[in-house]
Amino acid sequence: MNKVELAIVGGGPAGLSAALMASKLGIKSVLVDENRRLGGQLVKQTHKFFGSYEHMAGVRGIAIGRQLSEKVMADPNITVMLSTTAVGYYEDGTLALYQREPEEKLIDIKPQTVIFATGARENMLAFPGNDLPGVYGAGAVQTLMNVYGVLPGEKVLMIGSGNIGLIVTYQLLQAGSKVEAIVEILPKIGGYIVHASKVRRYGVPILTRHTIIEAVGDDRVEGAVIAQVDEKFKPIPGTEREVDVDVICLAVGLAPIVNLVWQAGVEIAYIPELGGHIPWHDEEMRTNVPHIFVAGDLAGIEEATTAMIEGELAALSAAEFLGRGDRAEIESIREDAHRRLEELRLTVFSEKVKAGIKKLQNWKELLKQRAGNLRG
Ligand SMILES: Cc1cc2nc3c(=O)[nH]c(=O)nc-3n(C[C@H](O)[C@H](O)[C@H](O)COP(=O)(O)OP(=O)(O)OC[C@H]3O[C@@H](n4cnc5c(N)ncnc54)[C@H](O)[C@@H]3O)c2cc1C
């Protein structure tokens, strides 16, 4: 374990692709994931992916996850550690792992390089009653339904009309729940119109310029108060109304899980367009710590398709650091990966991500300017 060339933390699309690319270049890696099976978010994505066929459009996320996981499990260069959480990364380069199964133990490894691909967590919203049973994140609802076969409730209020809110609404309807409404604080729907049209056909109203005021109930959610908002997103008095629901589902964005990279000394940038606090990295997924690389939602909230390519790029950079692989081969794979990333980022939904990436590239300059302004 102390001779590990590469450790990969996180077995979602980014981590899996990183491990496969590293193996292709002859690097042995240890892939760690806290869950009992590989796939990250993909294990619950029963819907078909969008975009072009080159990027797996039309294939269900769950199938993509299965394909990648099978390849990884069969690869002799990759040691998979499931039910294992990376709990710390220390100055001397020790990555501390807590394994729950098959037996509980702590394992320290000292990898020469690390790719962090820890993904993201769901954002919460502040409103009275948000701690009542029956208030869920959309990802949690998806896990309950699509992984464990459990319906979270009968009548749902969805908060947020981005793709996640729309897709999970559709899946709730398919599973037999009634979705009373989707509430969106912005003046327009955030996700793809095709998803919005689908849920509207089922009779679900999408209330733009609306927000949740409070959850109603003593021991569990028994309703929710919603209201219209003005231009400054302030609730308009007199527009409040109660909806009869037993589930409030929050689809209000994701935030990268940065605690480990932060501990590892990676500089953290604040880029709202990419999900808030993210590890500073260049376009080859290198951080300011030379042997640490990042990929996927951790590096900025985007898509599984882009996460996979970023995983490959991170593995190429790790190979370069380790002095492994053929230089010309690395350059040619890299070029192709950047072409695919650019293609994926051609949609209007990528405008925000591209603005975020630009800010990240100029981050150090921005910091200097801000310091100057503060001094001024
Ligand atoms: C409802 C929904 C629908 C989506 N639909 C699409 C779609 O149609 N198309 C698309 O391209 N994308 C879609 N996405 C986005 C996509 O799922 C994510 O962008 C993608 O999964 C990110 O991959 P990742 O590998 O970075 O992170 P994840 O998939 O989140 O994987 C990270 C993994 O790391 C593990 N982990 C975290 N910390 C540790 C630790 N300390 N130790 C060990 N393990 C750890 C996590 O448990 C997880 O298994 C959707 C997302 C959601 C929520």
The ligand as an ORCA input file, in Angstrom:
! r2SCAN-3c Opt
* xyz 0 1
  C     -30.831     14.147    -10.618
  C     -29.571     14.293    -11.437
  C     -29.633     14.085    -12.806
  C     -28.479     14.206    -13.587
  N     -28.573     13.984    -14.944
  C     -27.467     14.035    -15.723
  C     -27.539     13.761    -17.132
  O     -28.603     13.495    -17.687
  N     -26.396     13.826    -17.859
  C     -25.189     14.100    -17.263
  O     -24.169     14.082    -17.977
  N     -25.102     14.375    -15.938
  C     -26.207     14.357    -15.151
  N     -26.131     14.653    -13.809
  C     -24.854     15.111    -13.266
  C     -23.919     13.960    -12.930
  O     -24.568     12.985    -12.182
  C     -22.714     14.488    -12.164
  O     -22.185     15.601    -12.824
  C     -21.640     13.396    -12.073
  O     -22.140     12.263    -11.391
  C     -20.382     13.905    -11.379
  O     -19.468     12.867    -11.334
  P     -18.321     12.788    -10.232
  O     -17.576     11.534    -10.502
  O     -17.601     14.062    -10.217
  O     -19.092     12.716     -8.845
  P     -20.112     11.645     -8.237
  O     -20.883     10.943     -9.294
  O     -20.870     12.387     -7.201
  O     -19.137     10.599     -7.534
  C     -18.354     10.930     -6.409
  C     -18.149      9.669     -5.602
  O     -17.170      9.923     -4.602
  C     -17.594      9.344     -3.359
  N     -16.898     10.058     -2.287
  C     -17.022     11.357     -1.923
  N     -16.185     11.653     -0.896
  C     -15.520     10.509     -0.603
  C     -14.515     10.170      0.365
  N     -14.021     11.067      1.222
  N     -14.067      8.901      0.388
  C     -14.557      7.965     -0.477
  N     -15.496      8.231     -1.400
  C     -15.960      9.490     -1.481
  C     -19.115      9.578     -3.405
  O     -19.813      8.760     -2.514
  C     -19.407      9.217     -4.867
  O     -19.600      7.837     -5.028
  C     -27.243     14.557    -12.992
  C     -27.176     14.755    -11.590
  C     -28.316     14.609    -10.816
  C     -28.205     14.819     -9.319
*
